[in-house]
């Protein structure tokens, strides 16, 4: 396989080699591709989880478990968000 890089990417690869963390250009490119693959897998997993949550929400609405989106709902959402931030701090 022959890969052509932009001058900026070539410099980036050379900079990575200069750190001593990699022994060849191919190693840098392989690592970049592994990271890209991992990122795509994470994205796919997040998309599947979101789709499942949407389907669950639709099913809840179909069962009549929905509620109005009003100022009370907004306040509840804000409170839940703040509580989550506090737990993660």
N, C-alpha and C positions, 0 to 999 in steps of 0.2 A: 504494500500500500504506500502510495506517495502522497504526502500531505503538504499543502502549501499554506503557510501562515502569513498574516500581515506583518509588516515590520514591527509593529507594536507588540504583537504576540511573540514574535521571535525574540525580541528583547526581554520580554517577561520570562520566557523559557530560559534564556541565558542567565538572567538574574537568579532564577531558582537554582540553576546548576552552580552558580557562584557561591551559594550558601553552603554547599557541600551536602545538602540533604538528598540530592539526587545524583546519580552517576552517569546518566545519559539523557538525551533529549526524549528518547522513547519512554523512559521511565516517568518523566514529567507529564508527557501526554497521556500515558496510561492512567496515572493517578488522577489527572483532570477528568478523564472519561469515567473513571470509577465514581468520582464525586458527583459528576453530572448524572450518572445512572442512579445513584443513591437519592439525589434530589428529586429526580422524576418519580422514583418509587414512593417517596414521602408525599409528593404532590398527588399521586394516584390514590394513596391511602386516605389522604385528607378529603379528596373528592368523593371517595366511596363512603366515608363517614358522614360527610355533609349530605349526600344523597339519602343515606339511611335515616338521618335525622329529619330531613324534609318529608320523607315518606311517613315516618312516625307522626309528624305534625299534621300531615294531611289526614291520616287515619283518625287522629284525635279530633280534628275538626269534623270529619264525617260522623263521628260518634256524638257530636254535640258538646265536646269538651273545650271548645274555644271560649275566649273571652274578648270583650271589647278592648280596642286599643285606645285608651283615653289617658288623661293625666295621671290617674292612679296606676295604670300599667307602666307608664314611663317612669314614675317614681319607683315602682318595684324593680324595674330593670336597672335603674341607676343604683339602687341599694344593693342589688345582687352583684353588680359589677364592682362596686366599692368593696364589698365583703371579699370578693375573689381577689382583688388587688391586695387587700390587707393580709389575706392568708398567704399570698405569694411573696410578701415583702420580708 
